[in-house]
């Protein structure tokens, strides 16, 4: 297939770095973003060796949109085919213990960050009437667990935004794909943030505490292979391999654990809908 140009945020670790390498090995061009590109280039030298271009980008900055526009114009002559909004982190704990500043930072990164990047990318895609937006969500954006209220809230927001965006961008032949990973063997479970205030005593032994401890215990034992996830994303975007014939689908569900939770949530929603049918139909004017 023709060579594509990609911009991937949060390429300094985990799925972002793995995806950047997979895309480059497939013959495409990549702008890999990181808050500290010098450090990222040392940790992942293969990205530069394969022709990837590192740029400094902090998606919480109000200058993000203009920096993205400038990078695309400078390095790719204004051409961009795929944008991957991958930069994100998780704030886990009790809402009561989270400061407003911590909550705002969670949403500035996970929700407003993708918006800032899109404002920089979409003018180029609209001009050529083609492109793919990949928003990396999470199973947490479908099924919220205890201790994940703010993280899940940010990913639920990204889900809703992506659904609307897909309809808004359809006239321009721009596809929106939501990637929903389950648990993969990245640094996610070893690098999540917790409130500076800690966990108050009343939550000890409750689902919040139990889930937090389970996450910590599971670090390094996740069954998901990031390299395989990256390949599935690449195939789904390009319509090749296992992604062939799935170009009309909006969600890419990665991992059997994600699939099981998604299916359970869907079944629960259908049951709720069915049991509320009588009430739902009782509220119209006679």
N, C-alpha and C positions, 0 to 999 in steps of 0.2 A: 504494500500500500504506500501511498505518497508520504513523504516525511512530514511529520507534524511538529508544531512548536507548543511546548507545555510550560506552564508556570506552576510550581508546587510549593505551597507554603508549609512551614514547619518541616523542612527537609533535613534538619540537623540530628534527627534520631528516629527510631521506631519505623512506623509504616511509611512516613514521608521519605526517609532516606532510602528505604528498600524500594519504594515505588520509583523514585528518581533514577536509581540504578537500573531497574528493569526497563523503564522507558528508554533510557539511553542505549542499553544493550540491544534494543529493538530497532535502533537506527533513527530515533527521533531526537529533537533538540529540547533541552531543559534549562529553564531558569529555576535554580534551587534557592529558596529563601531561608534565611536563618537570622536570629538576632545577633549572633556572633559568627559570621561566615568564616573568619580565619580559623577559629577553633573547629568548626564543622568540617572544613576542608582537610584539617589534619586527621580528624577522626574517621572521615570517609574519603580518603584520597582517590578512590575509584571513580567518584563522581566527576572530579576534574579531569582525571585521566581519560575518561570516556567522552569528554567534550562538554560536560555540564558547566554552567556558569553560575557561580555563587553571587548572590546579592544580599546586602543587609536589609532586613525588613522586620520591624516590630509591628504586628498588626493592630496593636492598641494605640498606635500613633495616629493623630489626626492628619498626618502627612502621607499616610499609606497610599491613598488613591493616586496622588500625583507621583509618588515614587514608583508605583507600579507602571503607570503610563510612561514615565521616562525610561524605565528599564526595557519595556517592550519596544519602544521606539528606537532606543540605542542599540540593543542587541539583536532584535528580530525585525528591524525596519517596519515596525507597526503591525506585524503579523503575529497572531496568537490563535491557536486552535483549541487548546484545552487549558482550563484553569482548575486546579485542585485546591480547595480550601481545606487544608489538613491541620493547620496550626491550632492547637487547643490544649487544654489541660483540665484536670478534674479537681474540684474543691469538695472534699468529703467530710461529713460530720453532721452535727445537729444545727438546724437553722438558728436556734436560740444562741448558739455560740459563735455564729458568724457575724463579723462586723459588716456594716454597710459597705465599707471600702473593699472588703474581700469579695462581697457579692457583686459589686460593680465591676471589679476586675475580671471575675469569672465571665460575666456577660460581655464585657468589652472585648475579651479575647475570643470567646466561642461564638458570639452572635454578631456583634458590631464589627469584629475583625473581618469575617467573610463579606459583610456589606461593604466595608472600605475597599477590599480587594476587588470586588465585583464592579464597583464604581470606576475603578481604574481599567478593568479589562473589557467590560461590555461595550464601550464605544467602538473598539476595534472589531469585535465580533459582529455588532450590528452593521457596521460599514460593509463587511464582506458577506453578510447574511449567512453565517455559519459559525459553528463552535459548540463546545461541550463544557458545561459547568458541572464539576464534580464536588459536591458538598459532603465531606466525611462526617457523618453523624455517629450514631452508636445505638446498640440495642437499648441503651438508657433513654433514647429519644422515643422509644415505643413502650418500654416497660420500666418504670422507675422503681428502684430498690430503696430500702431504708439507708440513710446516710448520704444518699445521692440527690437530695431534693434540688439543690442549685445546679449541679452538673446535669441532671436529667432535665431540669427546667430549661437550661441553655440548649440542650440537644432537641428537646421538644420544639423550642422556638425555631431552630434551624430546619426542622422537619416542615413546620407550617410555612415558613418563609419559602422553602424550596418548592413546595406544592404550588403556591401562588405564582412563584417566579416562573415555573415551567409553563404555565398558561400565558403569562405575560410575554415570554420570549419565543413562544411557538411561531408567531408570524415572521420572526427573523431567522427561523430555521436553527435556533439555538436549543440544544437539548440540556435538560437538567437531570442529573443522576445523583441520587442519594445513596451513599455507601454506608451500610450499617454493620460494622464489625462486632463480633462477640469478643471473647477473651483471646488475645493473641500474645505470644511470648515476646513482648516488648518491655520497655521500662515503665509502662503505665501503672502497674501495681507497686512499683518501688519509688515512684516520683510524684504521686498525687499530693496535693496540698491539703492541709487540715487547718482549722481555725487557730489563730495565735492564742486564743483563750483556752484551748484544749477542749476536753469533753467534760461537762459538768457531771457531778456524782449521780444525779437522778437518772442519767441515761445509762449508767453502768449495768450491763446484763440485759439491756433492752435490744430490740432489733437493730438500732443504730450501732451500738457497740459490737454486737455479734457479727454484723455484716462487715464492719471495719476490720475486725480481727480475721475474718475469713478471707478478705482481700489480701491482707498482709501474708497470711499463711500460704496462699495460692501463688504468690509471686515466684516465677520461674518454673511453675508446673502447668502453665496454660497449654492447652493442646493445639491452639492455632499457630500455624506457621506463617510469619509475616511475608516470606518470599512467595508463598502460594497465594496469599491474599493480594499481593501486589500484581501478580500475574493475572489473577481473575479481574482486577480493576482494569488493567491494560486491555485485556481481551474484550471486556464489556464496553469500554469506550470505543475501541477500534472495530468492534463487530467481528472479531476473529476468534478462533479456538472455541472455548466453551461459551463465549459471548455472542457468537454468531446467531442471528435470528432473535436476539433479545433487545434490539435497538429501541423497541417501543415501551420497554419496561422502565419504571421510574426508580425502583429500589433494588439495590444489590445487597443481598443478605449473605454475610460471610460468617461461616462457622456453624456447626450443628447445634451448639449451645444457643446461638443467636436465633437460629431457625425454630428451635423448640420453644423459646420464650416468646417469640413473635407469634407462633401458632397458638400458644396458650392465651396470649393477650387477645388475639383475634376471636378465639372461641368465647372468651369472657365478655367481650364487647357484644357479640351476637346474642349471647344469653341475656345480657342486660337490656339490649334493644327489644328482644322478644317479650321480656317480662314487663317492660314499660310501655308496650304498645297501647294498652287500654288507656292509661293516663295521657299518653301523647295525643291520642285522638279525641280527648275529652275537653280540649281547651279552645275550640273554635266557636265563633258566634253561631247561634242557632239560625 
